[in-house]
Amino acid sequence: MRRTILLSLLSIFALVSIGIIGCKQSENDVSKEAVEDAAVVQETDSTPETQVEVPNVIIEVGERSPAFPGAKARFTNIKNGDILEDNNVSLVVDVENYELGIQTDTERASEIANSAKGQHAHIILDNDPYFADYEAGVPFDIGMLDEGAHTILVFPSRSYHESVKSEGSVDIVNISVGKKDGEYMLDESKPNIIYSRPKGKYEGKDAEKIMLDFYLINTELGEDYKAKYTIRKNEADAEEHTITMTEWTPAFVSGLSSGEYIITLQLLDKDGNLVEGTFNNTERTITVATE
């Protein structure tokens, strides 16, 4: 009888011990899961709450600014075919139906990069980036030119650098320095596209919307000829962004992140082939700083 009672007590003690051990194991398992969950929460919380998305690059055709009827720029101290003895060259530009040094009164002046010096003339030497001349009738130094043939052109520009596209607004001279030697870069009897913008560095608000602008000589855009801009960040395997235009208007690019960009402007024929001519395939480098 006593033995039976002792065995019963031992059995009950064993069951209670197993229950206690099981409870401890369950608590340990819960604790382990809680730790793992906490680790996941901690890992998630370490991720920044706000992620800045890189904006999409968008290129859109714009409209021409209001016209300046009859506006034109002219060189007054050199003419086509001149041979200059001095290679230190200064140019004198005069304008008609246009005023240099004042602000262009349009909404666009507050939307894109705008010169505080006002309206000016774009002087382009041998398809290099333009010089900005803000004073009519005053000698403008363009530096020391190499001996031989050179092409120089000028056209009026608004204060925000959009070219004035009036008929006959451009003046083109093919000159030589020292002696007439070499080929001129531009033949006015053939189709030509002249790169004007973008140029230089764009910072802050000016980098939000950047104008693409050009000048046409002896051609019209449409079915037979097209203007193509290509924009690519100056780094390995960078994506290209392009726009092909069939009207002579400016275009605008937005969404460029900070960095250096290569801009290419080409004049294409109706089959998409590059039109022959030095000015018809131009590459420039610009810098964008969005912060």
C-alpha positions in Angstrom: 0.0 0.0 0.0 2.8 2.4 1.0 4.7 1.4 -2.2 1.7 2.2 -4.3 1.3 5.6 -2.8 5.0 6.3 -3.2 4.9 5.4 -6.9 1.9 7.6 -7.4 3.7 10.5 -5.8 6.7 10.0 -7.9 4.6 9.9 -11.0 2.9 13.1 -10.1 6.3 14.7 -9.4 7.6 13.6 -12.8 4.6 15.0 -14.6 4.9 18.3 -12.8 8.6 18.5 -13.6 8.0 17.8 -17.3 5.3 20.5 -17.3 7.7 23.0 -15.7 10.5 22.1 -18.1 8.0 22.4 -21.0 6.9 25.8 -19.8 10.5 27.0 -19.6 11.2 25.7 -23.1 8.1 27.5 -24.4 9.2 30.7 -22.6 12.7 30.3 -24.1 11.2 29.8 -27.6 9.0 32.9 -27.2 12.0 34.9 -26.0 14.0 33.7 -29.0 11.3 34.7 -31.4 10.9 38.0 -29.7 14.6 38.7 -30.0 14.6 37.8 -33.7 11.5 40.0 -34.3 13.2 42.8 -32.4 16.3 42.4 -34.6 14.1 42.6 -37.7 12.4 45.7 -36.4 15.7 47.3 -35.6 17.1 46.5 -39.0 14.0 48.0 -40.6 14.1 51.1 -38.5 17.8 51.7 -39.5 16.6 52.2 -43.1 16.1 56.0 -43.9 12.4 56.9 -43.7 12.6 59.1 -46.8 14.3 58.0 -49.9 15.1 60.6 -52.5 14.1 59.5 -56.0 16.2 60.6 -59.0 14.0 62.6 -61.2 13.3 61.5 -64.8 15.1 63.5 -67.5 12.5 65.2 -69.7 13.3 67.1 -72.9 10.4 69.0 -74.4 10.0 71.3 -77.4 9.2 74.9 -76.4 7.7 77.9 -78.2 9.7 80.8 -79.6 9.7 83.9 -77.5 7.9 86.9 -78.9 9.7 88.1 -82.1 11.8 91.2 -82.7 10.8 92.1 -86.3 13.8 93.3 -88.3 16.3 92.7 -85.5 19.8 92.0 -86.8 23.5 92.1 -85.8 26.3 93.2 -88.0 30.1 93.4 -87.9 31.2 96.9 -88.8 35.0 96.6 -88.8 35.4 93.5 -90.8 33.8 92.1 -94.0 33.7 88.8 -95.8 37.0 87.9 -97.5 39.2 90.3 -95.4 42.8 89.4 -94.8 43.9 90.7 -91.4 47.5 91.5 -90.8 47.3 91.6 -87.0 46.2 88.3 -85.4 45.1 90.1 -82.2 41.5 90.6 -83.3 38.8 92.9 -81.9 35.3 93.0 -83.4 32.8 95.8 -83.5 29.1 94.7 -83.5 26.2 97.0 -84.3 22.5 96.1 -84.1 19.3 97.2 -85.8 15.8 97.1 -84.4 17.3 95.7 -81.2 18.8 97.0 -78.0 21.7 95.5 -76.1 22.2 95.6 -72.4 18.5 95.6 -71.3 16.4 92.8 -69.9 14.1 90.9 -72.2 10.6 91.5 -70.8 9.0 88.0 -71.0 8.0 85.4 -68.4 10.8 83.1 -69.7 13.4 85.4 -68.2 12.4 84.2 -64.7 12.1 80.6 -65.7 15.6 79.8 -67.0 19.2 81.1 -66.7 19.2 84.8 -67.4 22.0 87.3 -67.7 21.9 90.2 -65.4 23.7 92.2 -68.1 20.7 91.9 -70.4 20.4 91.4 -74.1 23.5 90.7 -76.0 25.0 89.4 -79.3 26.4 85.9 -79.6 29.7 85.9 -81.5 30.9 82.5 -82.6 34.4 81.9 -83.9 35.2 78.7 -85.8 32.3 76.8 -84.0 33.7 77.4 -80.6 31.5 78.4 -77.6 30.1 81.9 -78.2 31.3 85.2 -76.8 28.6 87.4 -75.3 28.9 91.1 -76.4 26.7 93.5 -74.4 27.7 96.8 -76.0 27.0 97.9 -79.5 29.7 99.9 -81.4 32.5 99.1 -78.9 35.5 96.9 -79.8 35.2 93.4 -78.4 38.4 91.5 -78.0 38.2 87.8 -79.2 41.9 87.2 -78.6 44.9 86.0 -80.7 43.9 84.0 -83.8 46.0 81.5 -85.6 47.2 82.3 -89.1 44.9 81.2 -91.9 41.2 80.9 -92.5 38.5 81.7 -89.9 34.7 81.8 -89.9 33.0 84.3 -87.5 29.3 84.9 -87.1 27.0 87.0 -84.9 23.3 87.1 -84.1 21.2 88.9 -81.4 20.4 87.1 -78.2 17.7 87.7 -75.6 18.9 88.3 -72.0 18.2 84.6 -71.3 20.3 83.5 -74.3 17.6 82.5 -76.7 18.6 83.5 -80.2 16.6 86.1 -82.2 15.5 84.1 -85.3 14.4 87.0 -87.5 15.2 86.6 -91.2 18.6 88.0 -91.9 19.4 88.6 -88.3 22.8 86.8 -88.5 26.0 88.2 -90.1 28.6 85.7 -91.3 32.2 86.6 -92.4 34.9 84.3 -93.7 38.3 86.0 -93.1 41.9 85.1 -93.0 44.7 86.1 -90.7 48.2 86.8 -92.1 47.4 85.2 -95.4 44.6 83.4 -97.2 45.3 79.8 -96.4 43.1 76.8 -95.6 39.4 76.1 -95.9 36.6 78.2 -94.3 34.4 76.2 -91.9 31.1 77.4 -93.1 29.6 77.6 -96.6 26.5 79.8 -96.6 25.1 78.1 -99.7 24.7 74.8 -97.9 22.5 73.8 -94.9 24.1 74.6 -91.6 23.0 74.4 -87.9 24.8 76.5 -85.4 25.1 75.4 -81.7 24.3 78.1 -79.2 23.0 76.7 -75.9 23.4 75.1 -73.4 26.8 76.5 -72.3 28.9 76.6 -69.2 27.7 75.8 -65.7 24.1 75.6 -64.4 23.6 75.9 -60.6 20.6 75.8 -58.3 17.4 77.1 -59.9 19.1 77.5 -63.2 19.8 73.8 -63.3 16.1 72.9 -63.0 15.2 73.8 -66.6 18.0 74.2 -69.2 17.4 75.6 -72.7 18.6 74.0 -75.9 18.9 76.6 -78.7 20.5 76.8 -82.1 20.6 79.0 -85.2 19.8 77.8 -88.8 21.5 78.9 -91.9 20.2 78.2 -95.4 17.8 75.5 -94.3 14.4 74.9 -92.7 13.4 72.0 -90.4 10.6 69.7 -91.4 10.6 66.6 -93.6 13.9 67.1 -95.3 16.0 68.3 -92.3 15.9 67.7 -88.6 17.8 69.0 -85.6 18.9 66.3 -83.0 20.2 67.0 -79.5 21.8 64.2 -77.5 22.5 64.5 -73.8 24.7 62.1 -71.9 26.3 62.3 -68.5 30.1 62.2 -68.8 30.6 58.8 -67.1 30.9 55.2 -68.2 27.7 53.5 -69.5 25.6 56.6 -69.0 22.1 56.7 -70.5 21.6 58.9 -73.5 18.6 61.3 -73.8 17.7 62.6 -77.2 15.2 64.9 -78.9 14.7 65.3 -82.7 13.1 68.5 -83.7 11.3 69.4 -86.9 10.7 73.1 -86.0 13.1 76.0 -85.3 12.2 76.6 -81.7 14.1 76.1 -78.4 13.8 73.0 -76.4 14.1 72.5 -72.6 15.6 69.7 -70.5 14.7 69.1 -66.8 15.7 66.4 -64.3 19.4 66.5 -64.8 21.3 65.5 -61.7 24.6 67.1 -60.6 27.6 66.3 -62.8 29.2 66.9 -66.2 27.2 66.3 -69.4 28.2 66.0 -73.0 25.7 67.8 -75.3 25.7 67.0 -79.1 23.8 68.9 -81.7 23.5 67.4 -85.2 21.7 68.4 -88.5 20.2 65.3 -90.1 18.7 64.7 -93.5 15.3 63.1 -94.2 17.0 59.6 -94.0 18.5 60.4 -90.6 22.0 60.8 -92.0 24.4 63.5 -90.8 24.5 66.5 -93.2 28.0 67.4 -94.2 29.5 70.5 -92.6 31.8 71.4 -89.7 29.0 73.1 -87.8 26.5 70.3 -88.3 28.0 67.9 -85.7 28.9 69.9 -82.6 29.8 68.6 -79.1 29.9 70.7 -75.9 30.4 69.9 -72.2 28.4 71.6 -69.5 28.3 71.2 -65.7 25.1 70.9 -63.6 25.0 71.5 -59.9 21.6 71.0 -58.4 22.5 71.8 -54.8 
